[in-house]
Amino acid sequence: MTGCQGELANKEFNLFIEDADGNVIQDEMVTSPSNGFIDLWLPRDKTFQIKIEHDGKIAESKLSTFEGDPTCITTMKLMQ
């Protein structure tokens, strides 16, 4: 992503991703790059539950990777 700058650059996040069948895709600490965005590559044609935690705040969302679904999600906000 060029020209965009997220608010939390170079920060650690706990990232948890589970598919609709309950399979854990990812459960680990990740560090956002200098642009502040976490880049994810997920299998096509599936639905996922995403949970991101940082500094006591959590963002949760259901995302899918079907044709026509958005590929850039900027609406997940960390909340108390």
Distance bins in CASP14 RR format, pairs under 12 A and 6 or more apart:
PFRMAT RR
TARGET T0000
AUTHOR 0000-0000-0000
RMODE 2
METHOD distances of the structure
MODEL  1
1 32 0 0 0 0 0 1 0 0 0 0 0
1 33 0 0 0 0 1 0 0 0 0 0 0
1 34 0 0 0 0 0 1 0 0 0 0 0
1 35 1 0 0 1 0 0 0 0 0 0 0
1 36 0 0 0 0 1 0 0 0 0 0 0
1 37 1 0 1 0 0 0 0 0 0 0 0
1 38 0 0 0 0 0 1 0 0 0 0 0
1 39 0 0 0 0 1 0 0 0 0 0 0
1 71 0 0 0 0 0 1 0 0 0 0 0
1 72 1 0 0 1 0 0 0 0 0 0 0
1 73 0 0 0 0 0 1 0 0 0 0 0
1 74 0 0 0 0 1 0 0 0 0 0 0
2 35 0 0 0 0 1 0 0 0 0 0 0
2 37 0 0 0 0 0 1 0 0 0 0 0
3 34 0 0 0 0 0 1 0 0 0 0 0
3 35 0 0 0 0 1 0 0 0 0 0 0
3 36 0 0 0 0 0 1 0 0 0 0 0
3 37 0 0 0 0 0 1 0 0 0 0 0
4 33 0 0 0 0 0 1 0 0 0 0 0
4 34 0 0 0 0 0 1 0 0 0 0 0
4 35 1 0 0 1 0 0 0 0 0 0 0
4 36 0 0 0 0 1 0 0 0 0 0 0
4 37 1 0 0 1 0 0 0 0 0 0 0
4 39 0 0 0 0 0 1 0 0 0 0 0
4 72 0 0 0 0 1 0 0 0 0 0 0
4 74 0 0 0 0 1 0 0 0 0 0 0
5 32 0 0 0 0 0 1 0 0 0 0 0
5 33 0 0 0 0 0 1 0 0 0 0 0
5 34 0 0 0 0 1 0 0 0 0 0 0
5 35 1 0 0 1 0 0 0 0 0 0 0
5 36 1 0 0 1 0 0 0 0 0 0 0
5 37 0 0 0 0 1 0 0 0 0 0 0
5 74 0 0 0 0 0 1 0 0 0 0 0
6 32 1 0 0 1 0 0 0 0 0 0 0
6 33 0 0 0 0 1 0 0 0 0 0 0
6 34 0 0 0 0 1 0 0 0 0 0 0
6 35 1 0 0 1 0 0 0 0 0 0 0
6 36 1 0 1 0 0 0 0 0 0 0 0
6 37 1 0 1 0 0 0 0 0 0 0 0
6 38 0 0 0 0 0 1 0 0 0 0 0
6 74 0 0 0 0 1 0 0 0 0 0 0
6 76 0 0 0 0 0 1 0 0 0 0 0
6 77 0 0 0 0 0 1 0 0 0 0 0
6 78 0 0 0 0 0 1 0 0 0 0 0
7 32 0 0 0 0 1 0 0 0 0 0 0
7 35 0 0 0 0 0 1 0 0 0 0 0
7 36 1 0 0 1 0 0 0 0 0 0 0
7 37 0 0 0 0 0 1 0 0 0 0 0
7 54 0 0 0 0 0 1 0 0 0 0 0
7 57 0 0 0 0 0 1 0 0 0 0 0
7 74 0 0 0 0 0 1 0 0 0 0 0
7 77 0 0 0 0 0 1 0 0 0 0 0
7 78 0 0 0 0 1 0 0 0 0 0 0
8 30 0 0 0 0 0 1 0 0 0 0 0
8 31 0 0 0 0 0 1 0 0 0 0 0
8 32 1 0 1 0 0 0 0 0 0 0 0
8 33 0 0 0 0 0 1 0 0 0 0 0
8 34 0 0 0 0 0 1 0 0 0 0 0
8 35 0 0 0 0 0 1 0 0 0 0 0
8 36 1 0 1 0 0 0 0 0 0 0 0
8 37 0 0 0 0 1 0 0 0 0 0 0
8 38 0 0 0 0 1 0 0 0 0 0 0
8 52 0 0 0 0 0 1 0 0 0 0 0
8 54 1 0 0 1 0 0 0 0 0 0 0
8 55 0 0 0 0 1 0 0 0 0 0 0
8 57 0 0 0 0 0 1 0 0 0 0 0
8 59 0 0 0 0 0 1 0 0 0 0 0
8 76 0 0 0 0 0 1 0 0 0 0 0
8 77 0 0 0 0 0 1 0 0 0 0 0
8 78 0 0 0 0 1 0 0 0 0 0 0
9 31 0 0 0 0 1 0 0 0 0 0 0
9 32 1 0 1 0 0 0 0 0 0 0 0
9 33 1 0 0 1 0 0 0 0 0 0 0
9 34 1 0 1 0 0 0 0 0 0 0 0
9 35 1 0 0 1 0 0 0 0 0 0 0
9 36 1 0 1 0 0 0 0 0 0 0 0
9 37 0 0 0 0 1 0 0 0 0 0 0
9 38 0 0 0 0 0 1 0 0 0 0 0
10 30 0 0 0 0 0 1 0 0 0 0 0
10 31 1 0 0 1 0 0 0 0 0 0 0
10 32 1 0 0 1 0 0 0 0 0 0 0
10 33 1 0 0 1 0 0 0 0 0 0 0
10 34 1 0 0 1 0 0 0 0 0 0 0
10 35 0 0 0 0 1 0 0 0 0 0 0
10 36 1 0 0 1 0 0 0 0 0 0 0
10 37 0 0 0 0 0 1 0 0 0 0 0
10 38 0 0 0 0 0 1 0 0 0 0 0
10 54 0 0 0 0 0 1 0 0 0 0 0
11 29 0 0 0 0 0 1 0 0 0 0 0
11 30 0 0 0 0 1 0 0 0 0 0 0
11 31 1 0 0 1 0 0 0 0 0 0 0
11 32 1 0 1 0 0 0 0 0 0 0 0
11 33 0 0 0 0 0 1 0 0 0 0 0
11 34 0 0 0 0 0 1 0 0 0 0 0
11 35 0 0 0 0 0 1 0 0 0 0 0
11 36 1 0 0 1 0 0 0 0 0 0 0
11 37 0 0 0 0 0 1 0 0 0 0 0
11 38 0 0 0 0 1 0 0 0 0 0 0
11 52 0 0 0 0 0 1 0 0 0 0 0
11 53 0 0 0 0 0 1 0 0 0 0 0
11 54 1 0 0 1 0 0 0 0 0 0 0
11 55 0 0 0 0 1 0 0 0 0 0 0
11 57 0 0 0 0 0 1 0 0 0 0 0
11 78 0 0 0 0 0 1 0 0 0 0 0
12 28 0 0 0 0 0 1 0 0 0 0 0
12 29 1 0 1 0 0 0 0 0 0 0 0
12 30 1 0 0 1 0 0 0 0 0 0 0
12 31 1 0 1 0 0 0 0 0 0 0 0
12 32 0 0 0 0 1 0 0 0 0 0 0
12 36 0 0 0 0 0 1 0 0 0 0 0
12 38 0 0 0 0 0 1 0 0 0 0 0
12 52 0 0 0 0 0 1 0 0 0 0 0
12 53 0 0 0 0 1 0 0 0 0 0 0
12 54 1 0 0 1 0 0 0 0 0 0 0
12 55 0 0 0 0 1 0 0 0 0 0 0
12 56 0 0 0 0 0 1 0 0 0 0 0
13 26 0 0 0 0 0 1 0 0 0 0 0
13 27 0 0 0 0 0 1 0 0 0 0 0
13 28 0 0 0 0 1 0 0 0 0 0 0
13 29 1 0 0 1 0 0 0 0 0 0 0
13 30 1 0 1 0 0 0 0 0 0 0 0
13 31 1 0 0 1 0 0 0 0 0 0 0
13 32 1 0 0 1 0 0 0 0 0 0 0
13 33 0 0 0 0 0 1 0 0 0 0 0
13 36 0 0 0 0 0 1 0 0 0 0 0
13 37 0 0 0 0 0 1 0 0 0 0 0
13 38 1 0 0 1 0 0 0 0 0 0 0
13 40 0 0 0 0 0 1 0 0 0 0 0
13 50 0 0 0 0 0 1 0 0 0 0 0
13 51 0 0 0 0 0 1 0 0 0 0 0
13 52 1 0 1 0 0 0 0 0 0 0 0
13 53 1 0 0 1 0 0 0 0 0 0 0
13 54 1 0 1 0 0 0 0 0 0 0 0
13 55 0 0 0 0 1 0 0 0 0 0 0
13 56 0 0 0 0 0 1 0 0 0 0 0
13 57 0 0 0 0 1 0 0 0 0 0 0
13 58 0 0 0 0 0 1 0 0 0 0 0
13 59 0 0 0 0 1 0 0 0 0 0 0
13 76 0 0 0 0 0 1 0 0 0 0 0
13 78 0 0 0 0 1 0 0 0 0 0 0
14 26 0 0 0 0 0 1 0 0 0 0 0
14 27 0 0 0 0 1 0 0 0 0 0 0
14 28 1 0 0 1 0 0 0 0 0 0 0
14 29 1 0 1 0 0 0 0 0 0 0 0
14 30 0 0 0 0 1 0 0 0 0 0 0
14 31 0 0 0 0 0 1 0 0 0 0 0
14 38 0 0 0 0 0 1 0 0 0 0 0
14 50 0 0 0 0 0 1 0 0 0 0 0
14 51 1 0 0 1 0 0 0 0 0 0 0
14 52 1 0 0 1 0 0 0 0 0 0 0
14 53 1 0 1 0 0 0 0 0 0 0 0
14 54 1 0 0 1 0 0 0 0 0 0 0
14 55 0 0 0 0 0 1 0 0 0 0 0
14 56 0 0 0 0 1 0 0 0 0 0 0
14 57 0 0 0 0 0 1 0 0 0 0 0
14 58 0 0 0 0 1 0 0 0 0 0 0
14 59 0 0 0 0 0 1 0 0 0 0 0
14 78 0 0 0 0 0 1 0 0 0 0 0
15 24 0 0 0 0 0 1 0 0 0 0 0
15 25 0 0 0 0 1 0 0 0 0 0 0
15 26 1 0 1 0 0 0 0 0 0 0 0
15 27 1 0 0 1 0 0 0 0 0 0 0
15 28 1 0 0 1 0 0 0 0 0 0 0
15 29 1 0 0 1 0 0 0 0 0 0 0
15 30 1 0 1 0 0 0 0 0 0 0 0
15 31 0 0 0 0 0 1 0 0 0 0 0
15 32 0 0 0 0 0 1 0 0 0 0 0
15 38 1 0 0 1 0 0 0 0 0 0 0
15 39 0 0 0 0 0 1 0 0 0 0 0
15 40 0 0 0 0 1 0 0 0 0 0 0
15 42 0 0 0 0 0 1 0 0 0 0 0
15 48 0 0 0 0 0 1 0 0 0 0 0
15 49 0 0 0 0 0 1 0 0 0 0 0
15 50 1 0 0 1 0 0 0 0 0 0 0
15 51 1 0 0 1 0 0 0 0 0 0 0
15 52 1 0 1 0 0 0 0 0 0 0 0
15 53 0 0 0 0 1 0 0 0 0 0 0
15 54 0 0 0 0 1 0 0 0 0 0 0
15 58 0 0 0 0 0 1 0 0 0 0 0
15 59 0 0 0 0 0 1 0 0 0 0 0
15 60 0 0 0 0 0 1 0 0 0 0 0
15 76 0 0 0 0 0 1 0 0 0 0 0
16 22 0 0 0 0 0 1 0 0 0 0 0
16 24 1 0 0 1 0 0 0 0 0 0 0
16 25 0 0 0 0 1 0 0 0 0 0 0
16 26 1 0 0 1 0 0 0 0 0 0 0
16 27 1 0 1 0 0 0 0 0 0 0 0
16 28 0 0 0 0 1 0 0 0 0 0 0
16 29 0 0 0 0 0 1 0 0 0 0 0
16 30 0 0 0 0 0 1 0 0 0 0 0
16 40 0 0 0 0 0 1 0 0 0 0 0
16 48 0 0 0 0 0 1 0 0 0 0 0
16 49 0 0 0 0 1 0 0 0 0 0 0
16 50 1 0 0 1 0 0 0 0 0 0 0
16 51 1 0 1 0 0 0 0 0 0 0 0
16 52 1 0 0 1 0 0 0 0 0 0 0
16 53 1 0 0 1 0 0 0 0 0 0 0
16 58 0 0 0 0 1 0 0 0 0 0 0
16 59 0 0 0 0 0 1 0 0 0 0 0
16 60 0 0 0 0 1 0 0 0 0 0 0
16 61 0 0 0 0 0 1 0 0 0 0 0
17 23 0 0 0 0 1 0 0 0 0 0 0
17 24 1 0 0 1 0 0 0 0 0 0 0
17 25 1 0 1 0 0 0 0 0 0 0 0
17 26 1 0 1 0 0 0 0 0 0 0 0
17 27 1 0 0 1 0 0 0 0 0 0 0
17 28 0 0 0 0 1 0 0 0 0 0 0
17 30 0 0 0 0 0 1 0 0 0 0 0
17 38 0 0 0 0 0 1 0 0 0 0 0
17 40 1 0 0 1 0 0 0 0 0 0 0
17 41 0 0 0 0 0 1 0 0 0 0 0
17 42 1 0 0 1 0 0 0 0 0 0 0
17 43 0 0 0 0 0 1 0 0 0 0 0
17 46 0 0 0 0 0 1 0 0 0 0 0
17 47 0 0 0 0 0 1 0 0 0 0 0
17 48 1 0 1 0 0 0 0 0 0 0 0
17 49 1 0 0 1 0 0 0 0 0 0 0
17 50 1 0 1 0 0 0 0 0 0 0 0
17 51 1 0 0 1 0 0 0 0 0 0 0
17 52 0 0 0 0 1 0 0 0 0 0 0
17 60 0 0 0 0 0 1 0 0 0 0 0
17 61 0 0 0 0 0 1 0 0 0 0 0
17 62 0 0 0 0 0 1 0 0 0 0 0
17 63 0 0 0 0 1 0 0 0 0 0 0
17 65 0 0 0 0 0 1 0 0 0 0 0
18 24 1 0 1 0 0 0 0 0 0 0 0
18 25 1 0 0 1 0 0 0 0 0 0 0
18 26 0 0 0 0 1 0 0 0 0 0 0
18 27 0 0 0 0 1 0 0 0 0 0 0
18 42 0 0 0 0 0 1 0 0 0 0 0
18 46 0 0 0 0 0 1 0 0 0 0 0
18 47 0 0 0 0 1 0 0 0 0 0 0
18 48 1 0 0 1 0 0 0 0 0 0 0
18 49 1 0 1 0 0 0 0 0 0 0 0
18 50 0 0 0 0 1 0 0 0 0 0 0
18 51 0 0 0 0 1 0 0 0 0 0 0
18 60 0 0 0 0 0 1 0 0 0 0 0
18 62 0 0 0 0 0 1 0 0 0 0 0
18 63 0 0 0 0 0 1 0 0 0 0 0
19 25 1 0 1 0 0 0 0 0 0 0 0
19 26 0 0 0 0 0 1 0 0 0 0 0
19 42 0 0 0 0 1 0 0 0 0 0 0
19 43 1 0 0 1 0 0 0 0 0 0 0
19 44 0 0 0 0 0 1 0 0 0 0 0
19 45 0 0 0 0 0 1 0 0 0 0 0
19 46 1 0 1 0 0 0 0 0 0 0 0
19 47 1 0 0 1 0 0 0 0 0 0 0
19 48 1 0 1 0 0 0 0 0 0 0 0
19 49 1 0 0 1 0 0 0 0 0 0 0
19 50 0 0 0 0 0 1 0 0 0 0 0
19 62 0 0 0 0 0 1 0 0 0 0 0
19 63 0 0 0 0 0 1 0 0 0 0 0
19 64 0 0 0 0 0 1 0 0 0 0 0
19 65 0 0 0 0 0 1 0 0 0 0 0
20 42 0 0 0 0 0 1 0 0 0 0 0
20 43 0 0 0 0 0 1 0 0 0 0 0
20 45 0 0 0 0 0 1 0 0 0 0 0
20 46 1 0 0 1 0 0 0 0 0 0 0
20 47 1 0 1 0 0 0 0 0 0 0 0
20 48 1 0 0 1 0 0 0 0 0 0 0
20 49 1 0 0 1 0 0 0 0 0 0 0
20 62 0 0 0 0 1 0 0 0 0 0 0
20 63 0 0 0 0 0 1 0 0 0 0 0
20 64 0 0 0 0 1 0 0 0 0 0 0
20 65 0 0 0 0 0 1 0 0 0 0 0
20 66 0 0 0 0 0 1 0 0 0 0 0
21 43 0 0 0 0 0 1 0 0 0 0 0
21 46 0 0 0 0 1 0 0 0 0 0 0
21 47 0 0 0 0 1 0 0 0 0 0 0
21 48 0 0 0 0 0 1 0 0 0 0 0
21 49 0 0 0 0 0 1 0 0 0 0 0
22 46 0 0 0 0 0 1 0 0 0 0 0
22 47 0 0 0 0 0 1 0 0 0 0 0
22 48 0 0 0 0 1 0 0 0 0 0 0
22 49 0 0 0 0 1 0 0 0 0 0 0
23 42 0 0 0 0 0 1 0 0 0 0 0
23 43 0 0 0 0 0 1 0 0 0 0 0
23 46 0 0 0 0 1 0 0 0 0 0 0
23 47 0 0 0 0 0 1 0 0 0 0 0
23 48 0 0 0 0 1 0 0 0 0 0 0
23 49 0 0 0 0 0 1 0 0 0 0 0
24 48 0 0 0 0 0 1 0 0 0 0 0
24 49 0 0 0 0 0 1 0 0 0 0 0
24 50 0 0 0 0 0 1 0 0 0 0 0
24 51 0 0 0 0 0 1 0 0 0 0 0
25 40 0 0 0 0 1 0 0 0 0 0 0
25 41 0 0 0 0 0 1 0 0 0 0 0
25 42 1 0 0 1 0 0 0 0 0 0 0
25 43 1 0 0 1 0 0 0 0 0 0 0
25 46 0 0 0 0 1 0 0 0 0 0 0
25 47 0 0 0 0 0 1 0 0 0 0 0
25 48 1 0 0 1 0 0 0 0 0 0 0
25 49 0 0 0 0 1 0 0 0 0 0 0
25 50 0 0 0 0 1 0 0 0 0 0 0
25 51 0 0 0 0 0 1 0 0 0 0 0
25 63 0 0 0 0 0 1 0 0 0 0 0
25 65 0 0 0 0 0 1 0 0 0 0 0
26 38 0 0 0 0 0 1 0 0 0 0 0
26 40 1 0 0 1 0 0 0 0 0 0 0
26 41 0 0 0 0 0 1 0 0 0 0 0
26 42 0 0 0 0 1 0 0 0 0 0 0
26 43 0 0 0 0 0 1 0 0 0 0 0
26 48 0 0 0 0 1 0 0 0 0 0 0
26 49 0 0 0 0 0 1 0 0 0 0 0
26 50 0 0 0 0 1 0 0 0 0 0 0
26 51 0 0 0 0 0 1 0 0 0 0 0
26 52 0 0 0 0 0 1 0 0 0 0 0
27 49 0 0 0 0 0 1 0 0 0 0 0
27 50 0 0 0 0 0 1 0 0 0 0 0
27 51 0 0 0 0 1 0 0 0 0 0 0
27 52 0 0 0 0 0 1 0 0 0 0 0
27 53 0 0 0 0 0 1 0 0 0 0 0
28 38 0 0 0 0 0 1 0 0 0 0 0
28 40 0 0 0 0 0 1 0 0 0 0 0
28 52 0 0 0 0 0 1 0 0 0 0 0
28 53 0 0 0 0 0 1 0 0 0 0 0
29 38 0 0 0 0 0 1 0 0 0 0 0
29 52 0 0 0 0 0 1 0 0 0 0 0
29 53 0 0 0 0 1 0 0 0 0 0 0
29 54 0 0 0 0 0 1 0 0 0 0 0
30 36 0 0 0 0 0 1 0 0 0 0 0
30 37 0 0 0 0 0 1 0 0 0 0 0
30 38 1 0 1 0 0 0 0 0 0 0 0
30 39 0 0 0 0 1 0 0 0 0 0 0
30 40 0 0 0 0 1 0 0 0 0 0 0
30 50 0 0 0 0 0 1 0 0 0 0 0
30 52 0 0 0 0 1 0 0 0 0 0 0
30 53 0 0 0 0 0 1 0 0 0 0 0
30 54 0 0 0 0 0 1 0 0 0 0 0
31 37 0 0 0 0 0 1 0 0 0 0 0
31 38 0 0 0 0 1 0 0 0 0 0 0
31 39 0 0 0 0 0 1 0 0 0 0 0
31 54 0 0 0 0 0 1 0 0 0 0 0
32 38 1 0 1 0 0 0 0 0 0 0 0
32 39 0 0 0 0 1 0 0 0 0 0 0
32 40 0 0 0 0 0 1 0 0 0 0 0
32 52 0 0 0 0 1 0 0 0 0 0 0
32 54 0 0 0 0 1 0 0 0 0 0 0
32 78 0 0 0 0 0 1 0 0 0 0 0
33 39 1 0 0 1 0 0 0 0 0 0 0
35 74 0 0 0 0 0 1 0 0 0 0 0
36 54 0 0 0 0 0 1 0 0 0 0 0
36 74 0 0 0 0 0 1 0 0 0 0 0
37 52 0 0 0 0 0 1 0 0 0 0 0
37 72 0 0 0 0 1 0 0 0 0 0 0
37 73 0 0 0 0 1 0 0 0 0 0 0
37 74 1 0 0 1 0 0 0 0 0 0 0
37 76 0 0 0 0 0 1 0 0 0 0 0
38 50 0 0 0 0 1 0 0 0 0 0 0
38 52 1 0 0 1 0 0 0 0 0 0 0
38 54 0 0 0 0 0 1 0 0 0 0 0
38 59 0 0 0 0 0 1 0 0 0 0 0
38 72 0 0 0 0 0 1 0 0 0 0 0
38 73 0 0 0 0 1 0 0 0 0 0 0
38 74 0 0 0 0 0 1 0 0 0 0 0
38 76 0 0 0 0 1 0 0 0 0 0 0
38 78 0 0 0 0 0 1 0 0 0 0 0
39 71 0 0 0 0 0 1 0 0 0 0 0
39 72 0 0 0 0 0 1 0 0 0 0 0
39 73 0 0 0 0 0 1 0 0 0 0 0
40 48 0 0 0 0 1 0 0 0 0 0 0
40 50 0 0 0 0 1 0 0 0 0 0 0
40 52 0 0 0 0 0 1 0 0 0 0 0
40 61 0 0 0 0 0 1 0 0 0 0 0
40 63 0 0 0 0 1 0 0 0 0 0 0
40 65 0 0 0 0 1 0 0 0 0 0 0
40 71 0 0 0 0 0 1 0 0 0 0 0
40 72 0 0 0 0 0 1 0 0 0 0 0
40 73 0 0 0 0 1 0 0 0 0 0 0
40 76 0 0 0 0 0 1 0 0 0 0 0
41 48 0 0 0 0 0 1 0 0 0 0 0
41 65 0 0 0 0 1 0 0 0 0 0 0
41 71 0 0 0 0 0 1 0 0 0 0 0
42 48 1 0 0 1 0 0 0 0 0 0 0
42 49 0 0 0 0 0 1 0 0 0 0 0
42 50 0 0 0 0 1 0 0 0 0 0 0
42 63 1 0 0 1 0 0 0 0 0 0 0
42 64 0 0 0 0 1 0 0 0 0 0 0
42 65 1 0 1 0 0 0 0 0 0 0 0
42 66 0 0 0 0 0 1 0 0 0 0 0
42 69 0 0 0 0 0 1 0 0 0 0 0
42 71 0 0 0 0 0 1 0 0 0 0 0
42 73 0 0 0 0 0 1 0 0 0 0 0
43 63 0 0 0 0 0 1 0 0 0 0 0
43 64 0 0 0 0 0 1 0 0 0 0 0
43 65 1 0 0 1 0 0 0 0 0 0 0
43 66 0 0 0 0 0 1 0 0 0 0 0
44 64 0 0 0 0 1 0 0 0 0 0 0
44 65 1 0 1 0 0 0 0 0 0 0 0
44 66 1 0 0 1 0 0 0 0 0 0 0
44 67 0 0 0 0 1 0 0 0 0 0 0
44 68 0 0 0 0 0 1 0 0 0 0 0
44 69 0 0 0 0 1 0 0 0 0 0 0
44 71 0 0 0 0 0 1 0 0 0 0 0
45 64 0 0 0 0 1 0 0 0 0 0 0
45 65 1 0 0 1 0 0 0 0 0 0 0
45 66 1 0 1 0 0 0 0 0 0 0 0
45 67 1 0 0 1 0 0 0 0 0 0 0
45 68 0 0 0 0 0 1 0 0 0 0 0
45 69 0 0 0 0 1 0 0 0 0 0 0
46 62 0 0 0 0 0 1 0 0 0 0 0
46 63 0 0 0 0 1 0 0 0 0 0 0
46 64 1 0 0 1 0 0 0 0 0 0 0
46 65 1 0 1 0 0 0 0 0 0 0 0
46 66 0 0 0 0 1 0 0 0 0 0 0
46 69 0 0 0 0 0 1 0 0 0 0 0
47 61 0 0 0 0 0 1 0 0 0 0 0
47 62 1 0 0 1 0 0 0 0 0 0 0
47 63 1 0 0 1 0 0 0 0 0 0 0
47 64 1 0 1 0 0 0 0 0 0 0 0
47 65 1 0 0 1 0 0 0 0 0 0 0
47 66 0 0 0 0 1 0 0 0 0 0 0
47 69 0 0 0 0 1 0 0 0 0 0 0
48 60 0 0 0 0 0 1 0 0 0 0 0
48 61 0 0 0 0 1 0 0 0 0 0 0
48 62 1 0 0 1 0 0 0 0 0 0 0
48 63 1 0 1 0 0 0 0 0 0 0 0
48 64 1 0 0 1 0 0 0 0 0 0 0
48 65 1 0 0 1 0 0 0 0 0 0 0
48 66 0 0 0 0 0 1 0 0 0 0 0
48 69 0 0 0 0 0 1 0 0 0 0 0
48 73 0 0 0 0 0 1 0 0 0 0 0
49 59 0 0 0 0 0 1 0 0 0 0 0
49 60 1 0 0 1 0 0 0 0 0 0 0
49 61 1 0 0 1 0 0 0 0 0 0 0
49 62 1 0 1 0 0 0 0 0 0 0 0
49 63 0 0 0 0 1 0 0 0 0 0 0
49 64 0 0 0 0 0 1 0 0 0 0 0
50 58 0 0 0 0 0 1 0 0 0 0 0
50 59 1 0 0 1 0 0 0 0 0 0 0
50 60 1 0 0 1 0 0 0 0 0 0 0
50 61 1 0 1 0 0 0 0 0 0 0 0
50 62 1 0 0 1 0 0 0 0 0 0 0
50 63 1 0 1 0 0 0 0 0 0 0 0
50 64 0 0 0 0 0 1 0 0 0 0 0
50 65 0 0 0 0 0 1 0 0 0 0 0
50 73 0 0 0 0 1 0 0 0 0 0 0
50 75 0 0 0 0 0 1 0 0 0 0 0
50 76 1 0 0 1 0 0 0 0 0 0 0
51 57 0 0 0 0 0 1 0 0 0 0 0
51 58 1 0 0 1 0 0 0 0 0 0 0
51 59 1 0 0 1 0 0 0 0 0 0 0
51 60 1 0 1 0 0 0 0 0 0 0 0
51 61 0 0 0 0 1 0 0 0 0 0 0
51 62 0 0 0 0 0 1 0 0 0 0 0
51 63 0 0 0 0 0 1 0 0 0 0 0
51 76 0 0 0 0 1 0 0 0 0 0 0
51 78 0 0 0 0 0 1 0 0 0 0 0
51 79 0 0 0 0 0 1 0 0 0 0 0
52 58 1 0 0 1 0 0 0 0 0 0 0
52 59 1 0 1 0 0 0 0 0 0 0 0
52 60 1 0 0 1 0 0 0 0 0 0 0
52 61 0 0 0 0 1 0 0 0 0 0 0
52 63 0 0 0 0 0 1 0 0 0 0 0
52 73 0 0 0 0 0 1 0 0 0 0 0
52 76 1 0 0 1 0 0 0 0 0 0 0
52 77 0 0 0 0 1 0 0 0 0 0 0
52 78 1 0 0 1 0 0 0 0 0 0 0
52 79 0 0 0 0 0 1 0 0 0 0 0
53 59 1 0 0 1 0 0 0 0 0 0 0
53 60 0 0 0 0 1 0 0 0 0 0 0
53 76 0 0 0 0 0 1 0 0 0 0 0
53 78 1 0 0 1 0 0 0 0 0 0 0
53 79 0 0 0 0 0 1 0 0 0 0 0
53 80 0 0 0 0 0 1 0 0 0 0 0
54 76 0 0 0 0 0 1 0 0 0 0 0
54 77 0 0 0 0 0 1 0 0 0 0 0
54 78 1 0 1 0 0 0 0 0 0 0 0
54 79 0 0 0 0 0 1 0 0 0 0 0
54 80 0 0 0 0 0 1 0 0 0 0 0
55 78 1 0 0 1 0 0 0 0 0 0 0
55 79 0 0 0 0 0 1 0 0 0 0 0
55 80 0 0 0 0 0 1 0 0 0 0 0
56 78 0 0 0 0 1 0 0 0 0 0 0
56 79 0 0 0 0 1 0 0 0 0 0 0
56 80 1 0 0 1 0 0 0 0 0 0 0
57 76 0 0 0 0 0 1 0 0 0 0 0
57 77 0 0 0 0 1 0 0 0 0 0 0
57 78 1 1 0 0 0 0 0 0 0 0 0
57 79 1 0 1 0 0 0 0 0 0 0 0
57 80 1 0 1 0 0 0 0 0 0 0 0
58 76 0 0 0 0 1 0 0 0 0 0 0
58 77 0 0 0 0 1 0 0 0 0 0 0
58 78 1 0 0 1 0 0 0 0 0 0 0
58 79 1 0 0 1 0 0 0 0 0 0 0
58 80 0 0 0 0 1 0 0 0 0 0 0
59 73 0 0 0 0 0 1 0 0 0 0 0
59 74 0 0 0 0 0 1 0 0 0 0 0
59 75 0 0 0 0 1 0 0 0 0 0 0
59 76 1 0 1 0 0 0 0 0 0 0 0
59 77 1 0 1 0 0 0 0 0 0 0 0
59 78 1 0 1 0 0 0 0 0 0 0 0
59 79 1 0 0 1 0 0 0 0 0 0 0
59 80 0 0 0 0 0 1 0 0 0 0 0
60 75 0 0 0 0 0 1 0 0 0 0 0
60 76 1 0 0 1 0 0 0 0 0 0 0
60 77 0 0 0 0 0 1 0 0 0 0 0
60 78 0 0 0 0 0 1 0 0 0 0 0
60 79 0 0 0 0 1 0 0 0 0 0 0
61 70 0 0 0 0 0 1 0 0 0 0 0
61 73 1 0 0 1 0 0 0 0 0 0 0
61 74 0 0 0 0 0 1 0 0 0 0 0
61 75 1 0 0 1 0 0 0 0 0 0 0
61 76 1 0 1 0 0 0 0 0 0 0 0
61 77 0 0 0 0 1 0 0 0 0 0 0
61 78 0 0 0 0 0 1 0 0 0 0 0
61 79 0 0 0 0 0 1 0 0 0 0 0
62 69 0 0 0 0 0 1 0 0 0 0 0
62 73 0 0 0 0 0 1 0 0 0 0 0
62 75 0 0 0 0 0 1 0 0 0 0 0
62 76 0 0 0 0 0 1 0 0 0 0 0
63 69 1 0 0 1 0 0 0 0 0 0 0
63 70 0 0 0 0 1 0 0 0 0 0 0
63 71 0 0 0 0 0 1 0 0 0 0 0
63 72 0 0 0 0 0 1 0 0 0 0 0
63 73 1 0 0 1 0 0 0 0 0 0 0
63 75 0 0 0 0 0 1 0 0 0 0 0
63 76 0 0 0 0 1 0 0 0 0 0 0
64 70 0 0 0 0 1 0 0 0 0 0 0
64 71 0 0 0 0 0 1 0 0 0 0 0
64 73 0 0 0 0 0 1 0 0 0 0 0
65 71 0 0 0 0 1 0 0 0 0 0 0
65 73 0 0 0 0 0 1 0 0 0 0 0
70 76 0 0 0 0 0 1 0 0 0 0 0
END
